[in-house]
Amino acid sequence: MTNSDLAKSYFIKIKTRLKVLYILFEDKDYSDVVRESQELVELALKGLLRYAGIEPPKIHDVGNLLIEYKDRFDLNIQKNVETLATISKRLRKERELSFYGDIDFIPTESYTEEDAKKCIEDAEFVYNTIKHIFENT
């Protein structure tokens, strides 16, 4: 197995997760839309790094690595690296709250339809930005 094989595997997973986001949204499960969007983005960006020959660390936000290794990506990705990194950072901040909540933050009550729509838009942006790499290999 190569980094490229593993990256392709990640891409298969993110295609499925994207479909799941719409199901969760239809069920008004907005906190899980947020959480699954973060998971999708994390897998997508780690797959992108792997495809470029970079072993991603076991952290949830790899946006800084995208910026650091920007020159290893094609022009389409290079022009969107800052946006990809911003999305990764924003969703990373929501990761635990959307899943576990806190004493003063109940995920199923705290996230709104608008929050979920924004997360889906971000997940779609990430997916659409990188899909050409994996669909043509």
VMD Tcl script that draws the C-alpha trace (Angstrom):
set ca {
  {0.00 0.00 0.00}
  {1.24 3.48 -0.85}
  {0.39 6.95 0.40}
  {-1.53 7.38 -2.85}
  {-3.59 4.23 -2.18}
  {-4.43 5.43 1.31}
  {-5.33 8.87 -0.03}
  {-7.74 7.26 -2.53}
  {-9.28 5.32 0.34}
  {-9.85 8.59 2.19}
  {-11.51 10.04 -0.89}
  {-13.97 7.12 -1.04}
  {-14.82 7.79 2.62}
  {-15.38 11.50 2.09}
  {-17.71 10.87 -0.85}
  {-19.86 8.73 1.44}
  {-19.71 11.22 4.31}
  {-20.87 13.99 2.01}
  {-24.03 11.99 1.28}
  {-24.52 11.43 5.01}
  {-24.42 15.19 5.68}
  {-27.59 15.66 3.64}
  {-29.38 12.88 5.53}
  {-28.39 14.37 8.88}
  {-29.51 17.80 7.70}
  {-32.89 16.48 6.57}
  {-33.31 14.95 10.03}
  {-32.48 18.36 11.57}
  {-29.52 16.74 13.30}
  {-27.46 19.91 13.01}
  {-24.84 19.09 15.63}
  {-23.96 15.88 13.79}
  {-23.77 17.79 10.51}
  {-21.14 19.96 12.17}
  {-19.23 16.98 13.55}
  {-19.34 14.93 10.34}
  {-18.34 17.97 8.29}
  {-15.22 18.28 10.41}
  {-14.44 14.60 9.95}
  {-14.92 14.89 6.19}
  {-12.65 17.93 5.95}
  {-9.98 16.32 8.11}
  {-9.94 13.15 6.00}
  {-9.95 15.14 2.76}
  {-7.03 17.32 3.74}
  {-5.03 14.43 5.16}
  {-5.68 12.54 1.93}
  {-4.46 15.53 -0.03}
  {-1.29 15.65 2.05}
  {-0.72 11.92 1.62}
  {-1.21 12.23 -2.11}
  {1.53 14.88 -2.12}
  {3.84 12.51 -0.22}
  {3.45 14.20 3.16}
  {2.69 12.05 6.19}
  {0.02 13.96 8.13}
  {0.40 14.14 11.90}
  {-2.27 12.73 14.16}
  {-3.93 16.07 14.77}
  {-7.32 17.28 13.63}
  {-6.34 20.51 11.87}
  {-3.69 20.14 9.17}
  {-4.35 23.49 7.51}
  {-0.94 24.87 8.43}
  {0.72 21.95 6.63}
  {-1.27 22.72 3.50}
  {0.10 26.25 3.59}
  {3.63 25.07 4.34}
  {3.65 22.61 1.43}
  {1.50 24.68 -0.92}
  {4.01 24.32 -3.76}
  {3.43 20.54 -3.90}
  {-0.14 20.98 -5.10}
  {-1.55 21.92 -8.48}
  {-2.60 25.51 -9.21}
  {-6.28 24.91 -8.44}
  {-5.44 23.74 -4.95}
  {-2.72 26.36 -4.46}
  {-5.17 29.18 -5.11}
  {-7.57 27.69 -2.53}
  {-5.06 26.65 0.15}
  {-5.85 29.58 2.47}
  {-9.58 28.84 2.29}
  {-8.99 25.13 2.91}
  {-6.85 25.96 5.94}
  {-9.44 28.40 7.28}
  {-12.23 25.83 6.96}
  {-10.09 23.20 8.70}
  {-9.30 25.53 11.59}
  {-12.90 26.68 12.04}
  {-14.32 23.17 12.04}
  {-11.57 21.90 14.35}
  {-12.80 24.37 16.96}
  {-16.29 22.84 16.73}
  {-15.17 19.21 16.84}
  {-15.59 18.39 20.51}
  {-18.47 20.75 21.25}
  {-20.57 19.40 18.40}
  {-20.12 15.86 19.67}
  {-19.81 16.03 23.44}
  {-21.14 19.46 24.30}
  {-20.42 20.97 27.67}
  {-22.28 21.79 30.84}
  {-23.51 25.04 29.29}
  {-23.63 23.84 25.67}
  {-26.08 21.14 24.58}
  {-25.15 20.26 20.98}
  {-28.63 19.20 19.87}
  {-30.04 22.49 21.13}
  {-27.18 24.84 20.29}
  {-26.50 24.32 16.58}
  {-28.86 25.90 14.09}
  {-29.93 25.18 10.55}
  {-27.67 28.02 9.42}
  {-24.69 26.50 11.26}
  {-25.33 23.20 9.50}
  {-25.73 24.85 6.08}
  {-22.40 26.62 6.50}
  {-20.68 23.36 7.42}
  {-22.17 21.59 4.41}
  {-21.05 24.46 2.14}
  {-17.54 24.19 3.59}
  {-17.46 20.41 3.19}
  {-18.68 20.71 -0.41}
  {-16.04 23.35 -1.12}
  {-13.26 21.09 0.19}
  {-14.63 18.09 -1.70}
  {-15.02 20.00 -4.96}
  {-11.56 21.55 -4.65}
  {-9.75 18.22 -4.35}
  {-11.95 15.74 -6.21}
  {-10.19 16.20 -9.57}
  {-7.05 14.66 -8.10}
  {-8.75 11.45 -7.06}
  {-11.30 11.06 -9.82}
  {-8.56 11.05 -12.46}
  {-6.23 8.54 -10.81}
}
mol new
graphics top color blue
foreach p $ca { graphics top sphere $p radius 0.5 }
foreach p [lrange $ca 0 end-1] q [lrange $ca 1 end] { graphics top cylinder $p $q radius 0.2 }
display resetview
